[in-house]
Amino acid sequence: MEFAKATITPKDGDPISVLFNPAEYRLNKGNQISESDTPGLAAPILQFIGGRSRTLSLDLFFDTFETRTDVSPLTDKIYALLEINRDTHVPPLCTFRWGRLVFTGVVETVDGRFTLFFPDGKPARATLSVSFKEAVDVTKAVRENPTASVDRRKTRTVKGGETLNTIAAEAYGDPGQWRPIARANGITNPLSLRPGQRLIVPPLT
């Protein structure tokens, strides 16, 4: 029986087939919850802010001892997925495919362990712990899940260090859309936010 190889395909690049399929992978998903302290209550009030990006973590094993070749050209392909594109100024968007799992995102970390070497010092065996962070198409997500879209009026509590730009990025996926929030709350100075302040986050039109 022939087993399908897992692949990592960078956008505008050729697929990279793993040497050995991973023994396991870890898929993580969570929500962002804000806590608002209220005098007199034994516990803070919880406010759902939104979902967090999914992460995919797995270990990739490389071994070229039997072929007596350097393993580095294979591992370098994985490390290269962290490099910043000179035109877009971001790392490439990658899709990991293996069986039913299709995960699109950017490579966040690569932690390599090289454990076997030839007499001349060239590595022959390595394990790379690779972590991906999911990239979501905001337009598609809003269309498919309107209850979580920017078309609903919301309120939120300002946390320490937040600005109108960061709140707009969280609410709309675009930090440049801070002006609708400023207008809805009568804010003339966008730097005047204070922790604990309640803001109206209006829908975008």
Beta strands, then each sheet from edge to edge (+ up, - down):
strand 1: 7-10
strand 2: 16-17
strand 3: 25-28
strand 4: 31-36
strand 5: 45-51
strand 6: 55-63
strand 7: 94-98
strand 8: 101-117
strand 9: 123-134
strand 10: 154-157
strand 11: 198-201
sheet 1: 2+ 1- 7+ 8- 9+ 6- 3+
sheet 2: 4+ 5-
sheet 3: 10+ 11-
end
